[in-house]
Amino acid sequence: MGDSDLYGGLIRLHILYHAGREPLFGLGIIEELARHGYRLSPGTLYPMLHALEQKGYLKSTHTRVNGHIRRVYQITRRGRAALGSAKVKVRELFGELFEEG
């Protein structure tokens, strides 16, 4: 198992977090994730976005930008609840990871 296999859940949490702050789109979230050190291709990201939408955590709409149709994602009520629960778990894990010297 490569290290990247461990990051899928963290990437999904980043997506939910950023979708909760403002609507997002594929290239925009790829660039945001790159600032955090994650290198994702569209072929990796879009299935994640679609899965999050199928689970009811995100909803998408289409908007026209410079003559092109862009799919934009926003967090749902269910997504906010899941993110809130995940924050508790991440806080707990963070404490365990860093309490050992």
C-alpha positions in Angstrom: 0.0 0.0 0.0 1.4 3.4 -1.0 1.1 6.4 1.2 -1.4 7.9 -1.2 -3.9 5.1 -0.2 -4.1 6.7 3.3 -5.1 10.1 2.0 -8.5 9.4 0.3 -10.5 10.1 3.5 -8.5 13.3 4.1 -9.1 14.5 0.6 -12.9 13.9 0.9 -12.9 15.9 4.1 -11.0 18.7 2.4 -13.6 18.7 -0.4 -16.5 18.8 2.1 -14.8 21.6 4.1 -14.2 23.7 1.1 -17.7 23.0 -0.4 -19.1 24.3 2.9 -17.2 27.5 2.6 -18.1 28.2 -1.0 -19.3 26.4 -4.1 -16.5 24.6 -5.8 -15.7 23.1 -9.2 -13.2 20.5 -10.4 -10.2 22.5 -11.4 -10.6 24.9 -8.5 -10.6 22.0 -6.0 -7.7 20.3 -7.7 -5.7 23.6 -7.3 -6.8 24.0 -3.7 -5.8 20.4 -2.9 -2.4 21.0 -4.6 -1.8 23.8 -2.1 -2.1 21.1 0.6 0.3 18.8 -1.1 -2.3 16.5 -2.8 -1.7 15.9 -6.5 -5.0 14.7 -8.1 -5.9 14.1 -11.7 -9.4 14.8 -12.9 -9.7 11.0 -13.3 -9.2 10.6 -9.6 -11.2 13.7 -8.4 -14.4 13.5 -10.4 -15.3 10.0 -9.2 -14.8 11.2 -5.6 -17.1 14.2 -6.3 -19.7 12.0 -7.9 -19.6 9.5 -5.0 -20.0 12.3 -2.5 -22.9 13.5 -4.4 -24.5 10.1 -4.7 -24.2 9.7 -0.9 -26.0 13.0 -0.5 -23.0 15.0 0.9 -22.8 17.3 -2.1 -25.2 18.6 -4.7 -24.2 19.9 -8.1 -25.6 22.4 -10.5 -24.5 23.5 -13.9 -23.6 27.1 -14.6 -22.3 28.9 -17.7 -18.8 30.4 -17.4 -17.2 32.1 -20.4 -19.5 30.2 -22.8 -18.7 26.8 -21.2 -20.9 24.8 -18.8 -19.3 24.2 -15.5 -20.5 21.7 -12.8 -20.5 23.4 -9.4 -20.7 21.5 -6.1 -22.1 22.7 -2.8 -22.3 20.9 0.5 -25.7 19.6 1.6 -27.2 19.5 5.1 -26.2 15.8 5.3 -22.7 16.8 4.2 -22.4 19.4 7.0 -23.6 16.8 9.5 -21.0 14.3 8.3 -18.3 16.9 8.3 -19.2 17.9 11.9 -19.0 14.2 13.0 -15.7 13.8 11.1 -14.2 16.9 12.9 -14.7 15.2 16.2 -13.0 12.0 15.0 -10.1 14.0 13.4 -9.6 16.0 16.6 -9.4 12.7 18.6 -7.0 11.2 16.2 -4.9 14.3 16.0 -4.6 14.2 19.8 -3.5 10.6 19.8 -1.0 11.1 17.0 0.7 14.0 18.7 0.4 13.3 22.4 3.3 10.8 22.1 6.6 12.7 22.1 
